[in-house]
Amino acid sequence: MATGIWVIGAYGSVATCAIVGAEGIKRGLAPRTGLVTELPALAELDLVGIGDLVFGGCDVRRTDMVAAAEAVRRDPGIVSRELIDALRPQLLAISADITPGCSLNCGDEVTAMAADTGIERGRTASEVVAEIQRQIRAFRERHRLERVVVVNLASTEAAGEMPREYGSLKEFARLIVEDRRKLLSASVLYAYAAIDLGCPYVNFTPSFGSSIPALEDLATIRGVPHAGKDGKTGETLVKTALAPMFLARNLRLLAWESHNILGNRDGLVLRQPAANRVKTKDKEEALRQLVNDETLHSHVSIDYCPSLGDWKTAWNFIHFEGFLGTRMIMQFIWQGCDSALAAPLVLDLARLTDFAARRGESGALRHLACFFKSPWQVREHDFFRQFALLMDYVESAHGKEAASRAERTV
């Protein structure tokens, strides 16, 4: 049976690239470059095939997948008109499975995008959860899906510190029942609705999502795996691969300045100071926890530059000290297409989370840390050590699968 991928923020650039890419792969019109799950080391895992993925989801904006794909064709220009034309029937069919979304406490920019379509309007928090679950259930039943994996690709929420009530499932559930909307947001309502319904969940955003103690408890109770948070696709990927080199050579890092500029919808949303703080915090903490030196001066900034579109550019200045106190400098510029870097990882995470669900795993999937800037319940930020966690998991899972197949043939 097929597996459903129900995407929050389905008309966004990352989601659109993931969906168009997967549909193209199904028909032999797109390569599999960038998919970690297509590495030879993962080939023996019984992952759901790309051809068995069915897409649906929700969005606060009202459009369709063809129009979303056309927007990606114009900027960043990574989807061709020929591919869109070839996939037009499939994209329009997927549009029928994309329902209105929730924009509760997502910030002014997202609220403006939602106009009057947010499902939180006229509903209590409990009713919003019920509506989300109704949408997911209808999608699952319509396509007779074995399982639905919910993936959050929505814009970064303008959140502050984690509310005290998020530390307890009982207290968190009371917030919903009592409709205390000031302490709730779309990401946690989606995560609660998905996990409570028994759907594996992936949070690719810096928003809270399922990365709170209350929902870790719920995932354990419901027997549901989840992963997050904040996909590691570009500059932070380089930083968590490069910093271990300095540490391995016993070179002292003195300063690491990072300046990011981007012009897509994500950049527009990050103009809000609160949303910007959420995003820069994850980027900053990844380096600080990795280096573990209080004397290190580090700073991360993100600015909106409309003309860049989806081509995010990051300049990094690294000041370090070597033998005999010699001070040296390294600089690099990273320019990458955010959507093209993130989209294959979304498909990877959906397939690996589905695999974990089929194996009966529950709670945080720590072995997926290499996909995230701020991996939930994992303090390791060295990319190569994180990737080793994934390889250890693959080896263990493959061994158990092989043993299970051997038992069935006896």
C-alpha positions in Angstrom: 0.0 0.0 0.0 1.0 3.6 -0.5 2.2 6.1 2.1 0.7 9.6 2.2 2.9 12.7 2.7 0.7 15.4 4.2 2.6 18.7 3.9 1.9 21.8 6.1 2.8 24.7 3.8 2.2 22.6 0.6 2.3 25.6 -1.8 5.7 26.9 -0.5 8.8 26.6 -2.6 10.4 23.8 -0.6 7.2 21.7 -0.7 6.6 22.5 -4.4 10.1 21.4 -5.3 9.8 18.2 -3.2 6.4 17.3 -4.8 7.4 18.2 -8.4 10.7 16.3 -7.9 9.0 13.2 -6.6 6.4 13.2 -9.3 9.2 13.7 -11.9 11.2 10.8 -10.4 8.2 8.5 -10.6 8.0 9.1 -14.3 11.7 9.0 -15.0 11.8 12.7 -15.7 14.0 13.8 -12.9 17.2 12.4 -11.3 17.6 11.3 -7.7 20.6 13.5 -7.0 20.5 14.9 -3.5 18.5 12.1 -1.9 20.4 10.6 1.0 18.0 7.6 0.9 19.4 6.8 -2.5 23.0 6.3 -1.2 24.3 2.8 -1.6 24.6 2.5 2.2 20.8 2.8 2.5 19.9 0.6 -0.5 19.2 -2.5 1.6 16.6 -0.8 3.8 13.0 -1.6 2.9 12.0 2.1 2.4 8.8 3.1 0.8 9.5 3.8 -2.9 9.2 7.3 -4.3 6.6 5.8 -6.6 4.4 4.8 -3.6 4.3 8.3 -2.1 1.0 10.2 -2.4 1.0 13.9 -1.7 -1.6 16.2 0.0 -1.5 18.8 2.7 -2.7 22.3 3.6 -1.7 25.9 3.1 -3.0 29.2 4.2 -2.8 30.5 0.7 -5.3 29.6 -2.0 -3.7 28.6 -5.3 -2.9 25.3 -7.0 0.2 23.2 -7.5 0.6 24.2 -11.2 0.7 27.9 -10.2 3.1 27.1 -7.3 5.4 25.2 -9.7 5.3 28.1 -12.2 6.3 30.4 -9.3 9.3 28.1 -8.7 10.1 28.0 -12.4 10.4 31.8 -12.4 12.3 32.0 -9.1 14.7 30.2 -8.5 14.3 28.7 -12.0 15.1 25.1 -11.0 11.8 23.6 -12.4 11.5 23.6 -16.2 8.3 24.5 -18.1 8.6 21.1 -19.9 8.6 19.3 -16.5 5.5 21.3 -15.4 3.7 20.6 -18.6 4.5 16.8 -18.3 3.2 16.7 -14.7 0.2 19.1 -15.1 -2.5 16.4 -14.6 -0.7 15.0 -11.5 -0.1 18.5 -10.0 -3.8 19.5 -10.5 -4.9 16.2 -8.9 -2.6 16.9 -5.9 -4.2 20.4 -5.6 -7.5 18.7 -4.8 -5.9 17.2 -1.7 -4.6 20.5 -0.4 -6.9 22.1 2.2 -7.1 25.4 4.0 -4.4 25.8 6.7 -4.1 27.4 10.2 -2.2 30.6 10.7 -2.7 31.0 14.5 0.1 33.1 16.0 2.4 32.6 13.0 3.2 36.3 12.7 2.0 39.3 10.7 3.5 38.2 7.3 1.8 34.8 7.4 -1.4 36.2 8.7 -1.4 38.6 5.7 -0.9 35.7 3.3 -3.8 33.8 4.9 -6.3 36.6 4.3 -9.6 35.1 5.6 -8.8 31.5 4.9 -7.2 30.4 8.3 -9.1 27.5 9.8 -8.6 29.0 13.3 -11.2 31.7 12.4 -14.4 31.0 14.3 -13.0 27.9 15.9 -11.7 27.1 19.3 -8.3 25.4 19.6 -10.0 22.0 20.2 -12.1 22.6 17.1 -8.9 23.5 15.1 -7.3 20.2 16.1 -10.5 18.3 15.2 -10.5 20.0 11.8 -6.9 19.1 11.1 -7.5 15.5 12.0 -10.6 15.5 9.8 -8.5 16.7 6.9 -5.8 14.1 7.4 -8.3 11.3 7.9 -10.1 12.2 4.8 -6.9 12.2 2.8 -5.9 8.8 4.2 -9.3 7.3 3.4 -9.7 8.8 0.0 -6.4 7.3 -1.2 -6.6 4.1 1.0 -3.2 4.8 2.4 -1.4 2.5 4.8 0.0 5.5 6.7 0.2 9.3 6.5 3.4 11.1 7.5 2.8 14.8 8.4 5.7 17.2 7.4 5.8 20.8 8.6 7.3 23.0 5.9 5.4 26.2 7.0 7.1 29.6 7.5 9.0 30.2 10.8 6.7 31.3 13.6 7.3 34.5 15.6 7.7 32.6 18.9 9.3 33.6 22.2 10.4 31.3 25.0 8.8 27.9 25.4 5.7 28.3 27.7 6.0 26.5 31.0 2.8 24.5 30.1 4.7 22.8 27.2 6.6 20.8 29.7 3.6 18.6 30.7 1.2 16.8 28.4 -1.6 17.4 30.9 -0.9 21.1 31.1 -0.5 21.4 27.3 -3.7 19.6 26.6 -5.5 22.0 29.1 -4.3 24.9 27.0 -6.1 23.5 24.0 -9.3 22.5 25.9 -9.4 26.0 27.6 -8.6 27.7 24.2 -5.7 29.7 25.6 -4.7 30.9 22.2 -2.0 33.3 23.3 0.1 30.3 24.4 -0.6 28.2 21.3 0.5 28.4 17.7 -0.2 26.5 14.4 2.9 24.4 14.6 2.1 22.8 18.0 -1.6 22.3 17.1 -0.6 20.5 13.9 1.9 18.4 15.7 -0.6 17.5 18.5 -3.3 16.7 15.9 -1.0 14.5 13.9 0.6 12.5 16.7 -2.7 12.1 18.5 -4.1 10.7 15.3 -1.2 8.2 15.1 0.6 9.9 12.2 4.4 10.1 12.2 5.5 13.8 12.2 8.5 15.7 10.8 9.3 19.3 11.8 11.6 20.8 9.2 11.1 24.3 10.6 12.5 26.2 13.5 9.0 26.5 15.1 8.2 24.4 18.2 6.2 21.7 16.3 6.6 18.4 18.1 9.9 19.4 19.8 8.4 20.0 23.2 8.3 17.6 26.2 4.5 17.4 26.2 4.4 16.0 22.6 7.4 13.7 23.2 5.2 12.2 25.9 2.2 12.0 23.6 4.4 10.3 20.9 5.5 7.7 23.4 1.9 7.1 24.5 0.6 6.8 21.0 3.6 4.8 19.7 4.4 7.4 17.0 7.9 8.4 15.8 8.7 12.1 15.1 11.7 14.1 14.1 12.9 17.7 14.1 13.7 20.5 14.2 14.9 23.1 11.6 16.3 21.4 8.5 20.1 21.7 8.0 20.6 22.5 4.3 23.2 25.2 3.7 25.4 27.4 5.8 24.9 25.5 9.0 25.6 22.3 7.2 29.0 23.7 6.2 29.7 25.1 9.7 29.0 21.8 11.4 31.3 20.0 8.9 34.0 22.7 9.0 34.2 23.4 12.7 35.2 19.8 13.6 38.3 20.3 11.3 39.5 23.2 13.4 38.9 21.2 16.6 40.7 18.1 15.2 43.8 20.2 14.4 43.6 21.8 17.9 43.3 25.2 16.3 41.6 27.8 18.6 38.5 29.4 17.1 38.4 33.1 18.2 35.5 34.5 16.2 33.0 33.2 13.7 30.8 35.9 12.0 27.9 34.7 9.7 25.9 37.1 7.6 23.0 35.6 5.6 20.9 37.4 2.9 17.9 35.9 1.1 14.9 37.2 -0.8 12.3 34.4 -0.9 9.1 34.2 1.2 11.2 32.8 4.0 13.3 36.0 4.0 10.1 38.1 3.9 8.8 36.3 7.0 12.2 36.6 8.8 11.9 40.4 8.6 9.8 40.0 11.7 12.3 40.4 14.7 10.6 37.5 16.7 10.8 35.1 13.8 14.4 36.2 13.0 15.4 35.5 16.6 14.0 31.9 16.4 15.9 31.2 13.2 19.3 32.7 14.2 19.1 31.0 17.6 19.2 27.6 16.1 22.1 28.6 13.7 24.0 30.1 16.6 23.6 27.3 19.1 24.7 24.6 16.7 28.1 26.2 16.5 28.4 27.1 20.2 27.4 23.6 21.4 29.9 22.1 19.0 32.9 24.3 19.8 32.0 24.5 23.6 34.3 27.5 24.2 32.7 30.4 26.1 35.4 32.8 24.8 34.4 32.2 21.2 32.9 35.4 19.7 30.1 34.4 17.3 27.2 36.2 15.7 24.6 35.2 13.1 22.5 37.7 11.1 19.8 37.2 8.5 18.6 40.0 6.3 16.0 40.3 3.5 17.3 41.0 0.1 14.3 40.8 -2.4 16.3 40.6 -5.6 18.1 37.4 -4.5 14.9 35.4 -4.5 15.5 31.8 -3.4 19.3 32.0 -3.9 20.4 32.4 -0.3 23.9 33.8 0.1 26.0 33.5 3.3 29.3 35.1 4.1 31.4 33.6 6.9 34.4 35.2 8.5 36.5 32.8 10.7 39.3 34.1 12.9 41.4 31.4 14.5 44.7 30.9 16.3 47.4 28.4 15.6 50.9 27.4 16.7 53.0 30.1 18.5 49.8 32.2 18.8 49.7 32.9 15.1 46.3 34.4 14.1 44.8 33.5 10.8 41.6 34.0 8.8 39.4 31.9 6.7 36.4 33.2 4.8 33.8 31.5 2.6 30.8 32.4 0.6 28.0 29.9 0.3 25.3 30.6 -2.3 22.7 27.9 -2.6 19.2 27.4 -3.8 17.3 26.9 -0.6 14.5 24.9 -2.1 16.7 22.6 -4.2 18.8 21.8 -1.1 15.9 21.2 1.2 13.4 19.4 -1.0 15.3 16.0 -1.3 15.8 16.0 2.5 12.1 16.3 3.0 11.6 13.2 0.9 14.4 11.4 2.8 12.9 12.3 6.2 9.4 11.2 5.1 10.7 7.8 3.9 12.9 7.3 7.0 10.1 8.3 9.4 7.7 6.0 7.6 10.2 3.2 7.9 10.6 3.8 11.6 6.8 3.7 12.0 6.6 0.4 10.2 9.2 -1.0 12.6 7.1 0.1 15.6 9.5 2.9 16.8 8.1 5.8 18.8 9.3 9.1 20.2 12.2 11.2 18.9 14.2 9.7 16.0 17.7 10.7 17.3 19.5 9.0 14.4 18.1 11.6 12.0 20.1 14.4 13.8 22.2 15.0 10.7 19.2 16.5 8.9 18.6 19.2 11.5 20.2 22.4 12.9 18.6 21.8 16.3 17.9 18.0 16.6 15.4 17.3 19.3 16.9 15.4 22.2 20.4 15.2 20.6 23.3 17.4 21.7 25.8 16.2 19.1 26.3 18.8 16.3 29.3 17.4 14.5 27.9 16.5 11.1 30.1 13.5 10.7 29.2 12.1 14.1 25.6 12.7 13.4 25.8 10.9 10.1 27.5 8.0 11.9 24.4 7.8 14.1 22.3 7.3 10.9 24.8 4.7 9.5 24.7 2.8 12.8 20.9 2.8 12.7 20.9 1.6 9.1 23.3 -1.2 9.9 21.3 -2.3 12.9 18.0 -2.1 11.0 19.3 -4.0 8.0 20.6 -6.7 10.3 17.2 -7.1 12.0 15.5 -7.1 8.6 17.8 -9.8 7.3 17.2 -11.9 10.4 13.5 -11.5 10.1 13.6 -12.6 6.4 15.7 -15.6 7.3 13.2 -16.6 10.0 10.3 -16.4 7.5 12.1 -18.7 5.1 12.8 -21.4 7.6 
